[in-house]
Amino acid sequence: METKRRMRRPLRPQEYVPCAFCQGRGTDPFGVMSELSVCGACQGEGRLLVDVPHVPCVYCGGSGSYKTYRCPVCSGSGVVPEMDGPTVSCGECRGRGADPSSGLVCLHCHGRGRIPELSGRVR
């Protein structure tokens, strides 16, 4: 009996965007290791493959970095996939993407600042 292999296809089209973490240079933006170190986000390529459509990352403000680290929400790209359907601002973080008490990623919206609207009710 022959089994069928399922091919994984991206659910959304993808495109390359310049790496926000290193500003497209492909090198370590902070020069911590050496001037020749590659960017930890794009691995030296200067660009990242992201889903389309996308919106700027609220948590890092589109910079791709949080303090001197790669943004945990967008992984350094500076953008996140746009959410399907109607959305509302997250009530927990007030749309900032960060927990107000700790500054860490909001666990309710996962750092996006928005949550899906469910038939007029916010979950």
C-alpha positions as CSV (number, residue, x, y, z in Angstrom):
1,M,0.0,0.0,0.0
2,E,1.5,3.3,-1.1
3,T,1.3,6.3,1.3
4,K,0.8,9.8,0.1
5,R,3.3,12.4,1.1
6,R,1.9,15.7,2.0
7,M,3.8,18.7,0.6
8,R,3.9,21.6,3.1
9,R,3.0,24.8,1.4
10,P,3.1,28.2,3.0
11,L,-0.4,29.4,3.8
12,R,0.5,32.9,2.8
13,P,2.8,34.3,0.1
14,Q,6.2,35.4,1.3
15,E,8.6,38.2,0.4
16,Y,12.0,39.3,1.5
17,V,12.4,42.5,3.6
18,P,15.6,44.2,4.7
19,C,16.7,42.9,8.1
20,A,15.7,45.6,10.7
21,F,18.1,44.3,13.3
22,C,21.2,45.0,11.3
23,Q,19.6,47.6,8.9
24,G,20.3,45.2,6.0
25,R,24.1,45.2,6.5
26,G,24.3,41.5,7.4
27,T,26.8,42.2,10.2
28,D,26.5,42.2,14.0
29,P,24.8,45.6,14.6
30,F,26.5,46.1,18.0
31,G,30.0,44.8,17.0
32,V,30.1,42.7,20.2
33,M,32.1,39.8,18.9
34,S,34.1,41.4,16.1
35,E,33.5,43.7,13.1
36,L,33.3,40.5,10.9
37,S,30.5,38.8,13.0
38,V,27.3,38.1,11.0
39,C,23.9,39.3,12.1
40,G,22.1,36.8,14.4
41,A,18.7,37.6,12.8
42,C,19.5,37.3,9.1
43,Q,22.7,35.2,9.3
44,G,24.6,37.7,7.2
45,E,22.1,37.8,4.4
46,G,20.8,41.3,5.1
47,R,17.2,40.3,4.5
48,L,14.6,38.0,6.0
49,L,11.7,36.1,4.5
50,V,8.4,37.1,6.0
51,D,4.7,36.4,5.3
52,V,2.6,38.8,3.3
53,P,0.8,40.9,4.3
54,H,2.7,42.2,7.2
55,V,2.6,45.1,9.7
56,P,5.3,46.8,11.8
57,C,6.1,45.0,15.0
58,V,4.6,46.9,17.9
59,Y,6.9,45.4,20.6
60,C,10.1,46.7,19.1
61,G,8.6,49.6,17.1
62,G,9.9,48.0,13.9
63,S,13.5,48.3,14.9
64,G,14.0,44.5,15.1
65,S,15.7,44.8,18.5
66,Y,14.8,45.0,22.2
67,K,17.6,46.6,24.1
68,T,20.6,44.9,22.5
69,Y,18.8,41.6,21.7
70,R,16.9,40.5,18.7
71,C,13.2,41.2,19.2
72,P,11.5,38.0,20.6
73,V,8.2,38.9,18.7
74,C,9.5,39.5,15.1
75,S,12.8,37.8,15.4
76,G,14.6,40.8,14.1
77,S,12.6,41.4,10.9
78,G,10.8,44.4,12.3
79,V,7.5,43.1,10.9
80,V,4.9,40.5,11.9
81,P,2.2,38.8,9.8
82,E,-1.1,40.8,9.7
83,M,-3.8,39.1,11.7
84,D,-6.8,37.8,9.8
85,G,-10.2,39.3,10.4
86,P,-11.2,42.2,12.6
87,T,-9.0,43.0,15.5
88,V,-9.1,45.2,18.6
89,S,-6.4,46.7,20.8
90,C,-5.2,44.3,23.6
91,G,-6.7,45.3,26.9
92,E,-3.9,43.8,28.9
93,C,-1.0,45.9,27.4
94,R,-3.2,48.7,26.0
95,G,-1.8,48.0,22.5
96,R,1.9,48.3,23.4
97,G,2.8,44.7,23.1
98,A,4.6,44.7,26.4
99,D,3.4,43.8,29.9
100,P,3.1,47.1,31.8
101,S,4.6,45.7,35.0
102,S,7.6,43.9,33.6
103,G,8.2,45.2,30.1
104,L,8.3,41.6,28.8
105,V,6.2,40.4,25.9
106,C,2.5,40.6,26.7
107,L,1.2,37.0,27.2
108,H,-2.3,37.9,26.1
109,C,-1.5,39.3,22.6
110,H,2.0,37.7,22.3
111,G,3.5,41.1,21.7
112,R,1.4,42.1,18.8
113,G,-0.7,44.7,20.6
114,R,-3.9,43.5,19.0
115,I,-6.2,40.5,19.5
116,P,-9.0,39.1,17.3
117,E,-12.4,40.6,17.8
118,L,-14.9,37.8,18.5
119,S,-18.5,38.9,17.5
120,G,-18.3,42.1,19.4
121,R,-16.7,40.5,22.5
122,V,-13.0,40.7,23.4
123,R,-11.6,37.5,24.7
